[in-house]
Amino acid sequence: MSNLLYTVAVILIIFWAIGFFAFSVGGIIHILLIIAVIAVILRLIQGRRL
């Protein structure tokens, strides 16, 4: 499950970078970035518990 969370976070960061530099869609891209950062932080926290 943690690998899936990490994969989703990386994909969201990639989509954010593409959207930020290419399309400038607006607030949705930044929301994706926030979700990706939260997912990475959660993975780091859960990784330390194990």
C-alpha positions as CSV (number, residue, x, y, z in Angstrom):
1,M,0.0,0.0,0.0
2,S,2.8,2.4,0.8
3,N,4.4,1.8,-2.7
4,L,1.0,2.7,-4.3
5,L,0.9,5.9,-2.2
6,Y,4.4,6.9,-3.2
7,T,3.6,6.1,-6.9
8,V,0.5,8.3,-6.8
9,A,2.5,11.1,-5.2
10,V,5.2,10.9,-7.9
11,I,2.6,10.9,-10.7
12,L,0.8,13.9,-9.2
13,I,4.1,15.8,-8.9
14,I,4.8,15.1,-12.6
15,F,1.4,16.2,-13.6
16,W,1.8,19.4,-11.6
17,A,5.1,20.1,-13.2
18,I,3.7,19.6,-16.7
19,G,0.6,21.7,-16.0
20,F,2.6,24.4,-14.3
21,F,5.1,24.9,-17.1
22,A,3.0,24.1,-20.1
23,F,-0.6,24.8,-19.6
24,S,-1.1,27.0,-16.5
25,V,-4.5,25.6,-15.8
26,G,-4.9,27.4,-12.5
27,G,-5.8,26.3,-9.0
28,I,-6.4,22.6,-9.8
29,I,-2.7,22.0,-10.6
30,H,-1.7,23.5,-7.2
31,I,-4.2,21.3,-5.4
32,L,-2.6,18.3,-7.1
33,L,0.8,19.4,-5.8
34,I,-0.5,19.8,-2.3
35,I,-2.0,16.3,-2.5
36,A,1.3,14.9,-3.7
37,V,3.3,16.6,-1.0
38,I,0.9,15.3,1.7
39,A,1.2,11.8,0.2
40,V,5.0,11.9,0.3
41,I,4.9,13.2,3.9
42,L,2.5,10.5,5.0
43,R,4.8,7.9,3.4
44,L,7.8,9.2,5.2
45,I,6.0,9.2,8.5
46,Q,4.6,5.6,8.0
47,G,8.1,4.4,6.9
48,R,9.6,5.5,10.1
49,R,7.1,3.7,12.2
50,L,7.8,0.4,10.5
